């Protein structure tokens, strides 16, 4: 794992409409800290390390991400490309106001499914996907 950004797989079932275990093809990962040019490549390695062959959907909980520069955004796009090659997608949850604004201004909000919170993100994945 990287020093400045912590990647934590989330395995506990969520409360509410998504209660219960996640489908095997869905991986939920929480990021915390700062994602920038000093650690972005390491994050990509970390994500690829936790993604199993059967995972085609990735939910990134960004609620603990304090900072993300353009290199970090480039890595998020690279992870998105990796999941698209598996006929899947990346869903972003819990972006802070600054990051959400950057994604809106640049149009990147259209490249990802974006949800206000983790429960909504998992619901969005469940609504659009079936196990592969």
N, CA, C and O atoms as a GROMACS GRO file, in nm:
protein
  528
    1UNK      N    1   0.083  -0.118   0.000
    1UNK     CA    2   0.000   0.000   0.000
    1UNK      C    3   0.088   0.125   0.000
    1UNK      O    4   0.204   0.121   0.043
    2UNK      N    5   0.034   0.233  -0.048
    2UNK     CA    6   0.109   0.357  -0.055
    2UNK      C    7   0.110   0.428   0.079
    2UNK      O    8   0.026   0.401   0.165
    3UNK      N    9   0.206   0.517   0.096
    3UNK     CA   10   0.220   0.587   0.223
    3UNK      C   11   0.117   0.699   0.238
    3UNK      O   12   0.062   0.718   0.346
    4UNK      N   13   0.092   0.774   0.131
    4UNK     CA   14   0.008   0.893   0.143
    4UNK      C   15  -0.138   0.867   0.112
    4UNK      O   16  -0.224   0.947   0.149
    5UNK      N   17  -0.168   0.757   0.047
    5UNK     CA   18  -0.307   0.721   0.022
    5UNK      C   19  -0.324   0.576   0.066
    5UNK      O   20  -0.243   0.489   0.033
    6UNK      N   21  -0.430   0.551   0.140
    6UNK     CA   22  -0.454   0.417   0.193
    6UNK      C   23  -0.572   0.355   0.119
    6UNK      O   24  -0.678   0.415   0.108
    7UNK      N   25  -0.552   0.237   0.068
    7UNK     CA   26  -0.653   0.164  -0.007
    7UNK      C   27  -0.702   0.050   0.082
    7UNK      O   28  -0.623  -0.034   0.125
    8UNK      N   29  -0.832   0.048   0.111
    8UNK     CA   30  -0.889  -0.051   0.201
    8UNK      C   31  -1.007  -0.121   0.134
    8UNK      O   32  -1.109  -0.058   0.108
    9UNK      N   33  -0.994  -0.252   0.104
    9UNK     CA   34  -1.111  -0.324   0.052
    9UNK      C   35  -1.223  -0.323   0.157
    9UNK      O   36  -1.198  -0.343   0.275
   10UNK      N   37  -1.346  -0.300   0.113
   10UNK     CA   38  -1.462  -0.294   0.201
   10UNK      C   39  -1.540  -0.424   0.182
   10UNK      O   40  -1.589  -0.451   0.072
   11UNK      N   41  -1.552  -0.503   0.287
   11UNK     CA   42  -1.620  -0.631   0.272
   11UNK      C   43  -1.746  -0.641   0.356
   11UNK      O   44  -1.823  -0.736   0.339
   12UNK      N   45  -1.769  -0.546   0.446
   12UNK     CA   46  -1.887  -0.554   0.531
   12UNK      C   47  -2.011  -0.516   0.453
   12UNK      O   48  -2.009  -0.419   0.377
   13UNK      N   49  -2.120  -0.589   0.471
   13UNK     CA   50  -2.245  -0.553   0.404
   13UNK      C   51  -2.291  -0.414   0.448
   13UNK      O   52  -2.268  -0.373   0.562
   14UNK      N   53  -2.354  -0.346   0.359
   14UNK     CA   54  -2.404  -0.213   0.389
   14UNK      C   55  -2.548  -0.221   0.436
   14UNK      O   56  -2.621  -0.315   0.402
   15UNK      N   57  -2.590  -0.124   0.515
   15UNK     CA   58  -2.728  -0.119   0.561
   15UNK      C   59  -2.817  -0.064   0.450
   15UNK      O   60  -2.769  -0.004   0.354
   16UNK      N   61  -2.944  -0.083   0.464
   16UNK     CA   62  -3.039  -0.026   0.369
   16UNK      C   63  -3.069  -0.121   0.255
   16UNK      O   64  -3.059  -0.242   0.271
   17UNK      N   65  -3.106  -0.065   0.138
   17UNK     CA   66  -3.150  -0.149   0.028
   17UNK      C   67  -3.042  -0.242  -0.026
   17UNK      O   68  -3.074  -0.339  -0.095
   18UNK      N   69  -2.915  -0.215   0.004
   18UNK     CA   70  -2.808  -0.301  -0.046
   18UNK      C   71  -2.758  -0.395   0.062
   18UNK      O   72  -2.650  -0.453   0.049
   19UNK      N   73  -2.834  -0.410   0.169
   19UNK     CA   74  -2.790  -0.496   0.279
   19UNK      C   75  -2.763  -0.637   0.228
   19UNK      O   76  -2.831  -0.687   0.138
   20UNK      N   77  -2.664  -0.699   0.286
   20UNK     CA   78  -2.627  -0.833   0.245
   20UNK      C   79  -2.495  -0.831   0.171
   20UNK      O   80  -2.438  -0.725   0.147
   21UNK      N   81  -2.446  -0.949   0.136
   21UNK     CA   82  -2.315  -0.957   0.071
   21UNK      C   83  -2.320  -0.898  -0.069
   21UNK      O   84  -2.423  -0.900  -0.136
   22UNK      N   85  -2.206  -0.845  -0.112
   22UNK     CA   86  -2.194  -0.792  -0.247
   22UNK      C   87  -2.178  -0.908  -0.345
   22UNK      O   88  -2.130  -1.015  -0.308
   23UNK      N   89  -2.219  -0.885  -0.468
   23UNK     CA   90  -2.198  -0.986  -0.572
   23UNK      C   91  -2.049  -1.009  -0.589
   23UNK      O   92  -1.968  -0.918  -0.568
   24UNK      N   93  -2.012  -1.129  -0.628
   24UNK     CA   94  -1.871  -1.166  -0.641
   24UNK      C   95  -1.796  -1.081  -0.743
   24UNK      O   96  -1.674  -1.066  -0.732
   25UNK      N   97  -1.865  -1.027  -0.841
   25UNK     CA   98  -1.798  -0.949  -0.945
   25UNK      C   99  -1.777  -0.803  -0.906
   25UNK      O  100  -1.719  -0.726  -0.982
   26UNK      N  101  -1.824  -0.765  -0.787
   26UNK     CA  102  -1.813  -0.626  -0.740
   26UNK      C  103  -1.709  -0.617  -0.629
   26UNK      O  104  -1.712  -0.693  -0.533
   27UNK      N  105  -1.616  -0.523  -0.645
   27UNK     CA  106  -1.517  -0.495  -0.541
   27UNK      C  107  -1.538  -0.351  -0.495
   27UNK      O  108  -1.547  -0.260  -0.577
   28UNK      N  109  -1.545  -0.333  -0.365
   28UNK     CA  110  -1.559  -0.199  -0.308
   28UNK      C  111  -1.430  -0.167  -0.234
   28UNK      O  112  -1.384  -0.244  -0.150
   29UNK      N  113  -1.370  -0.052  -0.267
   29UNK     CA  114  -1.244  -0.010  -0.208
   29UNK      C  115  -1.258   0.134  -0.160
   29UNK      O  116  -1.311   0.219  -0.232
   30UNK      N  117  -1.212   0.161  -0.039
   30UNK     CA  118  -1.212   0.296   0.016
   30UNK      C  119  -1.072   0.355   0.003
   30UNK      O  120  -0.973   0.288   0.034
   31UNK      N  121  -1.064   0.479  -0.041
   31UNK     CA  122  -0.936   0.551  -0.047
   31UNK      C  123  -0.936   0.659   0.060
   31UNK      O  124  -1.038   0.723   0.085
   32UNK      N  125  -0.822   0.677   0.122
   32UNK     CA  126  -0.808   0.782   0.224
   32UNK      C  127  -0.671   0.846   0.209
   32UNK      O  128  -0.572   0.778   0.180
   33UNK      N  129  -0.665   0.976   0.230
   33UNK     CA  130  -0.539   1.048   0.222
   33UNK      C  131  -0.531   1.137   0.100
   33UNK      O  132  -0.632   1.191   0.055
   34UNK      N  133  -0.409   1.150   0.046
   34UNK     CA  134  -0.384   1.236  -0.069
   34UNK      C  135  -0.337   1.149  -0.185
   34UNK      O  136  -0.247   1.066  -0.170
   35UNK      N  137  -0.397   1.170  -0.300
   35UNK     CA  138  -0.358   1.098  -0.422
   35UNK      C  139  -0.295   1.199  -0.516
   35UNK      O  140  -0.363   1.286  -0.571
   36UNK      N  141  -0.163   1.187  -0.536
   36UNK     CA  142  -0.094   1.283  -0.620
   36UNK      C  143   0.020   1.217  -0.695
   36UNK      O  144   0.033   1.094  -0.695
   37UNK      N  145   0.103   1.298  -0.759
   37UNK     CA  146   0.210   1.246  -0.844
   37UNK      C  147   0.310   1.159  -0.767
   37UNK      O  148   0.380   1.079  -0.828
   38UNK      N  149   0.317   1.174  -0.636
   38UNK     CA  150   0.413   1.097  -0.558
   38UNK      C  151   0.370   0.953  -0.535
   38UNK      O  152   0.453   0.868  -0.506
   39UNK      N  153   0.241   0.924  -0.547
   39UNK     CA  154   0.194   0.790  -0.513
   39UNK      C  155   0.090   0.733  -0.609
   39UNK      O  156   0.042   0.622  -0.588
   40UNK      N  157   0.054   0.806  -0.713
   40UNK     CA  158  -0.054   0.762  -0.802
   40UNK      C  159  -0.021   0.629  -0.870
   40UNK      O  160  -0.108   0.542  -0.879
   41UNK      N  161   0.101   0.611  -0.919
   41UNK     CA  162   0.137   0.486  -0.985
   41UNK      C  163   0.131   0.369  -0.886
   41UNK      O  164   0.091   0.258  -0.923
   42UNK      N  165   0.169   0.393  -0.762
   42UNK     CA  166   0.160   0.288  -0.661
   42UNK      C  167   0.014   0.252  -0.634
   42UNK      O  168  -0.017   0.136  -0.608
   43UNK      N  169  -0.074   0.351  -0.640
   43UNK     CA  170  -0.215   0.322  -0.621
   43UNK      C  171  -0.266   0.230  -0.731
   43UNK      O  172  -0.342   0.137  -0.704
   44UNK      N  173  -0.225   0.256  -0.853
   44UNK     CA  174  -0.268   0.169  -0.963
   44UNK      C  175  -0.224   0.025  -0.936
   44UNK      O  176  -0.302  -0.068  -0.954
   45UNK      N  177  -0.100   0.007  -0.893
   45UNK     CA  178  -0.050  -0.125  -0.860
   45UNK      C  179  -0.132  -0.188  -0.747
   45UNK      O  180  -0.166  -0.306  -0.752
   46UNK      N  181  -0.163  -0.107  -0.644
   46UNK     CA  182  -0.244  -0.157  -0.532
   46UNK      C  183  -0.383  -0.202  -0.579
   46UNK      O  184  -0.431  -0.308  -0.539
   47UNK      N  185  -0.447  -0.120  -0.663
   47UNK     CA  186  -0.581  -0.155  -0.713
   47UNK      C  187  -0.574  -0.282  -0.795
   47UNK      O  188  -0.657  -0.372  -0.778
   48UNK      N  189  -0.478  -0.291  -0.885
   48UNK     CA  190  -0.464  -0.412  -0.967
   48UNK      C  191  -0.438  -0.533  -0.879
   48UNK      O  192  -0.479  -0.645  -0.912
   49UNK      N  193  -0.369  -0.513  -0.764
   49UNK     CA  194  -0.342  -0.622  -0.674
   49UNK      C  195  -0.464  -0.675  -0.602
   49UNK      O  196  -0.472  -0.795  -0.573
   50UNK      N  197  -0.560  -0.588  -0.572
   50UNK     CA  198  -0.680  -0.634  -0.501
   50UNK      C  199  -0.792  -0.676  -0.596
   50UNK      O  200  -0.886  -0.745  -0.555
   51UNK      N  201  -0.783  -0.636  -0.722
   51UNK     CA  202  -0.883  -0.678  -0.820
   51UNK      C  203  -0.860  -0.824  -0.857
   51UNK      O  204  -0.753  -0.860  -0.906
   52UNK      N  205  -0.958  -0.906  -0.832
   52UNK     CA  206  -0.949  -1.045  -0.874
   52UNK      C  207  -0.989  -1.058  -1.019
   52UNK      O  208  -1.048  -0.966  -1.077
   53UNK      N  209  -0.958  -1.172  -1.078
   53UNK     CA  210  -0.994  -1.196  -1.218
   53UNK      C  211  -1.144  -1.186  -1.241
   53UNK      O  212  -1.188  -1.144  -1.348
   54UNK      N  213  -1.224  -1.223  -1.141
   54UNK     CA  214  -1.368  -1.221  -1.158
   54UNK      C  215  -1.433  -1.086  -1.134
   54UNK      O  216  -1.553  -1.070  -1.158
   55UNK      N  217  -1.357  -0.987  -1.087
   55UNK     CA  218  -1.414  -0.855  -1.061
   55UNK      C  219  -1.428  -0.776  -1.191
   55UNK      O  220  -1.331  -0.754  -1.263
   56UNK      N  221  -1.549  -0.735  -1.219
   56UNK     CA  222  -1.573  -0.649  -1.336
   56UNK      C  223  -1.630  -0.514  -1.296
   56UNK      O  224  -1.642  -0.424  -1.379
   57UNK      N  225  -1.666  -0.500  -1.170
   57UNK     CA  226  -1.720  -0.372  -1.120
   57UNK      C  227  -1.638  -0.329  -1.000
   57UNK      O  228  -1.612  -0.409  -0.910
   58UNK      N  229  -1.598  -0.203  -0.999
   58UNK     CA  230  -1.522  -0.147  -0.889
   58UNK      C  231  -1.592  -0.023  -0.838
   58UNK      O  232  -1.624   0.068  -0.915
   59UNK      N  233  -1.616  -0.020  -0.708
   59UNK     CA  234  -1.671   0.099  -0.643
   59UNK      C  235  -1.559   0.159  -0.561
   59UNK      O  236  -1.504   0.093  -0.473
   60UNK      N  237  -1.525   0.284  -0.589
   60UNK     CA  238  -1.423   0.355  -0.513
   60UNK      C  239  -1.490   0.454  -0.421
   60UNK      O  240  -1.553   0.550  -0.466
   61UNK      N  241  -1.477   0.432  -0.292
   61UNK     CA  242  -1.529   0.524  -0.191
   61UNK      C  243  -1.423   0.632  -0.170
   61UNK      O  244  -1.319   0.606  -0.110
   62UNK      N  245  -1.450   0.751  -0.220
   62UNK     CA  246  -1.355   0.862  -0.213
   62UNK      C  247  -1.382   0.956  -0.097
   62UNK      O  248  -1.322   1.062  -0.089
   63UNK      N  249  -1.472   0.918  -0.007
   63UNK     CA  250  -1.509   1.009   0.102
   63UNK      C  251  -1.391   1.041   0.194
   63UNK      O  252  -1.393   1.144   0.261
   64UNK      N  253  -1.290   0.956   0.198
   64UNK     CA  254  -1.173   0.983   0.281
   64UNK      C  255  -1.056   1.041   0.204
   64UNK      O  256  -0.948   1.061   0.260
   65UNK      N  257  -1.077   1.069   0.075
   65UNK     CA  258  -0.970   1.125  -0.008
   65UNK      C  259  -0.967   1.276   0.011
   65UNK      O  260  -1.062   1.345  -0.026
   66UNK      N  261  -0.858   1.326   0.068
   66UNK     CA  262  -0.847   1.469   0.097
   66UNK      C  263  -0.801   1.551  -0.022
   66UNK      O  264  -0.839   1.668  -0.036
   67UNK      N  265  -0.721   1.491  -0.110
   67UNK     CA  266  -0.661   1.565  -0.220
   67UNK      C  267  -0.638   1.470  -0.337
   67UNK      O  268  -0.604   1.354  -0.317
   68UNK      N  269  -0.655   1.520  -0.458
   68UNK     CA  270  -0.627   1.443  -0.579
   68UNK      C  271  -0.582   1.541  -0.687
   68UNK      O  272  -0.655   1.634  -0.720
   69UNK      N  273  -0.462   1.520  -0.741
   69UNK     CA  274  -0.414   1.605  -0.849
   69UNK      C  275  -0.440   1.539  -0.985
   69UNK      O  276  -0.504   1.434  -0.992
   70UNK      N  277  -0.388   1.600  -1.091
   70UNK     CA  278  -0.414   1.549  -1.225
   70UNK      C  279  -0.354   1.410  -1.246
   70UNK      O  280  -0.410   1.330  -1.323
   71UNK      N  281  -0.245   1.379  -1.181
   71UNK     CA  282  -0.186   1.246  -1.193
   71UNK      C  283  -0.279   1.142  -1.131
   71UNK      O  284  -0.297   1.034  -1.185
   72UNK      N  285  -0.338   1.176  -1.017
   72UNK     CA  286  -0.434   1.088  -0.954
   72UNK      C  287  -0.556   1.064  -1.043
   72UNK      O  288  -0.605   0.952  -1.054
   73UNK      N  289  -0.603   1.170  -1.106
   73UNK     CA  290  -0.717   1.156  -1.197
   73UNK      C  291  -0.680   1.068  -1.316
   73UNK      O  292  -0.761   0.988  -1.361
   74UNK      N  293  -0.557   1.082  -1.365
   74UNK     CA  294  -0.510   0.998  -1.475
   74UNK      C  295  -0.512   0.850  -1.434
   74UNK      O  296  -0.548   0.764  -1.515
   75UNK      N  297  -0.474   0.822  -1.311
   75UNK     CA  298  -0.475   0.684  -1.262
   75UNK      C  299  -0.618   0.633  -1.251
   75UNK      O  300  -0.646   0.518  -1.284
   76UNK      N  301  -0.710   0.717  -1.204
   76UNK     CA  302  -0.850   0.676  -1.198
   76UNK      C  303  -0.901   0.641  -1.337
   76UNK      O  304  -0.978   0.546  -1.352
   77UNK      N  305  -0.859   0.717  -1.437
   77UNK     CA  306  -0.899   0.688  -1.576
   77UNK      C  307  -0.835   0.557  -1.624
   77UNK      O  308  -0.898   0.482  -1.699
   78UNK      N  309  -0.711   0.531  -1.584
   78UNK     CA  310  -0.645   0.406  -1.622
   78UNK      C  311  -0.716   0.286  -1.558
   78UNK      O  312  -0.732   0.182  -1.622
   79UNK      N  313  -0.759   0.300  -1.435
   79UNK     CA  314  -0.833   0.193  -1.368
   79UNK      C  315  -0.967   0.173  -1.439
   79UNK      O  316  -1.012   0.060  -1.457
   80UNK      N  317  -1.030   0.282  -1.478
   80UNK     CA  318  -1.156   0.274  -1.554
   80UNK      C  319  -1.135   0.195  -1.682
   80UNK      O  320  -1.218   0.110  -1.717
   81UNK      N  321  -1.026   0.222  -1.753
   81UNK     CA  322  -0.997   0.150  -1.878
   81UNK      C  323  -0.978   0.001  -1.852
   81UNK      O  324  -1.028  -0.082  -1.928
   82UNK      N  325  -0.908  -0.033  -1.745
   82UNK     CA  326  -0.888  -0.173  -1.709
   82UNK      C  327  -1.021  -0.244  -1.687
   82UNK      O  328  -1.040  -0.356  -1.734
   83UNK      N  329  -1.113  -0.178  -1.616
   83UNK     CA  330  -1.244  -0.240  -1.590
   83UNK      C  331  -1.328  -0.246  -1.716
   83UNK      O  332  -1.404  -0.341  -1.735
   84UNK      N  333  -1.316  -0.147  -1.804
   84UNK     CA  334  -1.390  -0.150  -1.930
   84UNK      C  335  -1.345  -0.269  -2.015
   84UNK      O  336  -1.425  -0.327  -2.088
   85UNK      N  337  -1.217  -0.303  -2.006
   85UNK     CA  338  -1.167  -0.420  -2.080
   85UNK      C  339  -1.229  -0.549  -2.028
   85UNK      O  340  -1.228  -0.651  -2.098
   86UNK      N  341  -1.283  -0.545  -1.908
   86UNK     CA  342  -1.353  -0.660  -1.849
   86UNK      C  343  -1.504  -0.646  -1.864
   86UNK      O  344  -1.580  -0.716  -1.799
   87UNK      N  345  -1.546  -0.554  -1.950
   87UNK     CA  346  -1.688  -0.522  -1.969
   87UNK      C  347  -1.751  -0.474  -1.839
   87UNK      O  348  -1.868  -0.503  -1.812
   88UNK      N  349  -1.676  -0.402  -1.761
   88UNK     CA  350  -1.725  -0.348  -1.635
   88UNK      C  351  -1.711  -0.198  -1.628
   88UNK      O  352  -1.698  -0.130  -1.730
   89UNK      N  353  -1.713  -0.147  -1.507
   89UNK     CA  354  -1.708  -0.003  -1.488
   89UNK      C  355  -1.656   0.030  -1.349
   89UNK      O  356  -1.647  -0.056  -1.261
   90UNK      N  357  -1.623   0.158  -1.332
   90UNK     CA  358  -1.582   0.211  -1.202
   90UNK      C  359  -1.689   0.310  -1.159
   90UNK      O  360  -1.729   0.398  -1.235
   91UNK      N  361  -1.734   0.295  -1.036
   91UNK     CA  362  -1.830   0.388  -0.978
   91UNK      C  363  -1.761   0.462  -0.865
   91UNK      O  364  -1.698   0.401  -0.779
   92UNK      N  365  -1.772   0.594  -0.866
   92UNK     CA  366  -1.709   0.678  -0.765
   92UNK      C  367  -1.813   0.723  -0.664
   92UNK      O  368  -1.922   0.767  -0.702
   93UNK      N  369  -1.780   0.712  -0.538
   93UNK     CA  370  -1.875   0.748  -0.432
   93UNK      C  371  -1.811   0.848  -0.336
   93UNK      O  372  -1.691   0.841  -0.308
   94UNK      N  373  -1.892   0.940  -0.286
   94UNK     CA  374  -1.851   1.028  -0.178
   94UNK      C  375  -1.742   1.128  -0.209
   94UNK      O  376  -1.660   1.160  -0.123
   95UNK      N  377  -1.740   1.180  -0.332
   95UNK     CA  378  -1.639   1.282  -0.366
   95UNK      C  379  -1.661   1.407  -0.284
   95UNK      O  380  -1.775   1.448  -0.261
   96UNK      N  381  -1.550   1.469  -0.238
   96UNK     CA  382  -1.563   1.597  -0.170
   96UNK      C  383  -1.599   1.705  -0.273
   96UNK      O  384  -1.590   1.681  -0.394
   97UNK      N  385  -1.640   1.820  -0.227
   97UNK     CA  386  -1.689   1.927  -0.316
   97UNK      C  387  -1.584   1.971  -0.417
   97UNK      O  388  -1.616   1.998  -0.532
   98UNK      N  389  -1.459   1.979  -0.374
   98UNK     CA  390  -1.353   2.025  -0.465
   98UNK      C  391  -1.332   1.926  -0.578
   98UNK      O  392  -1.323   1.966  -0.695
   99UNK      N  393  -1.324   1.797  -0.546
   99UNK     CA  394  -1.303   1.696  -0.649
   99UNK      C  395  -1.425   1.685  -0.740
   99UNK      O  396  -1.411   1.670  -0.862
  100UNK      N  397  -1.543   1.693  -0.683
  100UNK     CA  398  -1.666   1.689  -0.764
  100UNK      C  399  -1.669   1.805  -0.863
  100UNK      O  400  -1.711   1.789  -0.977
  101UNK      N  401  -1.625   1.921  -0.819
  101UNK     CA  402  -1.622   2.039  -0.907
  101UNK      C  403  -1.526   2.016  -1.023
  101UNK      O  404  -1.558   2.048  -1.137
  102UNK      N  405  -1.408   1.962  -0.995
  102UNK     CA  406  -1.310   1.934  -1.100
  102UNK      C  407  -1.367   1.834  -1.200
  102UNK      O  408  -1.352   1.852  -1.321
  103UNK      N  409  -1.433   1.731  -1.151
  103UNK     CA  410  -1.491   1.632  -1.240
  103UNK      C  411  -1.603   1.692  -1.325
  103UNK      O  412  -1.618   1.656  -1.442
  104UNK      N  413  -1.682   1.784  -1.268
  104UNK     CA  414  -1.788   1.850  -1.346
  104UNK      C  415  -1.730   1.942  -1.452
  104UNK      O  416  -1.770   1.936  -1.568
  105UNK      N  417  -1.635   2.026  -1.414
  105UNK     CA  418  -1.577   2.123  -1.507
  105UNK      C  419  -1.507   2.055  -1.623
  105UNK      O  420  -1.518   2.100  -1.737
  106UNK      N  421  -1.436   1.947  -1.596
  106UNK     CA  422  -1.360   1.878  -1.702
  106UNK      C  423  -1.445   1.781  -1.783
  106UNK      O  424  -1.400   1.732  -1.887
  107UNK      N  425  -1.565   1.754  -1.737
  107UNK     CA  426  -1.651   1.659  -1.807
  107UNK      C  427  -1.624   1.515  -1.766
  107UNK      O  428  -1.688   1.423  -1.818
  108UNK      N  429  -1.531   1.493  -1.675
  108UNK     CA  430  -1.500   1.357  -1.630
  108UNK      C  431  -1.615   1.293  -1.555
  108UNK      O  432  -1.620   1.171  -1.540
  109UNK      N  433  -1.707   1.373  -1.508
  109UNK     CA  434  -1.824   1.319  -1.440
  109UNK      C  435  -1.902   1.226  -1.533
  109UNK      O  436  -1.974   1.138  -1.487
  110UNK      N  437  -1.888   1.247  -1.663
  110UNK     CA  438  -1.956   1.163  -1.761
  110UNK      C  439  -1.880   1.034  -1.791
  110UNK      O  440  -1.934   0.943  -1.855
  111UNK      N  441  -1.755   1.025  -1.747
  111UNK     CA  442  -1.674   0.906  -1.772
  111UNK      C  443  -1.695   0.799  -1.666
  111UNK      O  444  -1.656   0.684  -1.686
  112UNK      N  445  -1.754   0.835  -1.555
  112UNK     CA  446  -1.776   0.745  -1.443
  112UNK      C  447  -1.922   0.753  -1.399
  112UNK      O  448  -1.991   0.851  -1.427
  113UNK      N  449  -1.967   0.651  -1.331
  113UNK     CA  450  -2.091   0.665  -1.255
  113UNK      C  451  -2.050   0.728  -1.123
  113UNK      O  452  -1.958   0.682  -1.056
  114UNK      N  453  -2.118   0.835  -1.087
  114UNK     CA  454  -2.084   0.909  -0.965
  114UNK      C  455  -2.205   0.906  -0.872
  114UNK      O  456  -2.316   0.938  -0.914
  115UNK      N  457  -2.181   0.869  -0.748
  115UNK     CA  458  -2.288   0.860  -0.649
  115UNK      C  459  -2.249   0.943  -0.526
  115UNK      O  460  -2.131   0.955  -0.495
  116UNK      N  461  -2.348   0.999  -0.457
  116UNK     CA  462  -2.317   1.082  -0.340
  116UNK      C  463  -2.257   1.004  -0.224
  116UNK      O  464  -2.179   1.058  -0.146
  117UNK      N  465  -2.293   0.877  -0.212
  117UNK     CA  466  -2.243   0.796  -0.101
  117UNK      C  467  -2.221   0.653  -0.143
  117UNK      O  468  -2.256   0.613  -0.254
  118UNK      N  469  -2.164   0.575  -0.053
  118UNK     CA  470  -2.130   0.437  -0.083
  118UNK      C  471  -2.254   0.351  -0.108
  118UNK      O  472  -2.255   0.270  -0.201
  119UNK      N  473  -2.356   0.367  -0.028
  119UNK     CA  474  -2.477   0.287  -0.045
  119UNK      C  475  -2.540   0.313  -0.182
  119UNK      O  476  -2.584   0.219  -0.250
  120UNK      N  477  -2.545   0.438  -0.223
  120UNK     CA  478  -2.602   0.473  -0.355
  120UNK      C  479  -2.516   0.417  -0.468
  120UNK      O  480  -2.568   0.376  -0.572
  121UNK      N  481  -2.384   0.417  -0.448
  121UNK     CA  482  -2.294   0.363  -0.550
  121UNK      C  483  -2.316   0.213  -0.569
  121UNK      O  484  -2.322   0.164  -0.682
  122UNK      N  485  -2.327   0.142  -0.458
  122UNK     CA  486  -2.349  -0.003  -0.467
  122UNK      C  487  -2.486  -0.031  -0.528
  122UNK      O  488  -2.501  -0.126  -0.606
  123UNK      N  489  -2.586   0.049  -0.494
  123UNK     CA  490  -2.718   0.035  -0.556
  123UNK      C  491  -2.710   0.056  -0.707
  123UNK      O  492  -2.773  -0.016  -0.784
  124UNK      N  493  -2.631   0.156  -0.750
  124UNK     CA  494  -2.618   0.184  -0.893
  124UNK      C  495  -2.553   0.067  -0.965
  124UNK      O  496  -2.594   0.031  -1.076
  125UNK      N  497  -2.452   0.007  -0.904
  125UNK     CA  498  -2.386  -0.110  -0.964
  125UNK      C  499  -2.485  -0.225  -0.974
  125UNK      O  500  -2.494  -0.291  -1.077
  126UNK      N  501  -2.559  -0.250  -0.865
  126UNK     CA  502  -2.655  -0.360  -0.864
  126UNK      C  503  -2.763  -0.340  -0.970
  126UNK      O  504  -2.808  -0.437  -1.031
  127UNK      N  505  -2.804  -0.216  -0.992
  127UNK     CA  506  -2.910  -0.187  -1.088
  127UNK      C  507  -2.864  -0.209  -1.232
  127UNK      O  508  -2.946  -0.242  -1.317
  128UNK      N  509  -2.737  -0.190  -1.261
  128UNK     CA  510  -2.691  -0.200  -1.400
  128UNK      C  511  -2.620  -0.329  -1.433
  128UNK      O  512  -2.590  -0.354  -1.550
  129UNK      N  513  -2.591  -0.411  -1.334
  129UNK     CA  514  -2.510  -0.529  -1.365
  129UNK      C  515  -2.572  -0.658  -1.315
  129UNK      O  516  -2.655  -0.660  -1.224
  130UNK      N  517  -2.529  -0.762  -1.376
  130UNK     CA  518  -2.563  -0.897  -1.332
  130UNK      C  519  -2.432  -0.973  -1.322
  130UNK      O  520  -2.336  -0.941  -1.393
  131UNK      N  521  -2.425  -1.073  -1.236
  131UNK     CA  522  -2.299  -1.149  -1.225
  131UNK      C  523  -2.259  -1.208  -1.360
  131UNK      O  524  -2.343  -1.250  -1.439
  132UNK      N  525  -2.131  -1.209  -1.384
  132UNK     CA  526  -2.077  -1.259  -1.511
  132UNK      C  527  -2.029  -1.400  -1.495
  132UNK      O  528  -1.980  -1.460  -1.590
   0.00000   0.00000   0.00000
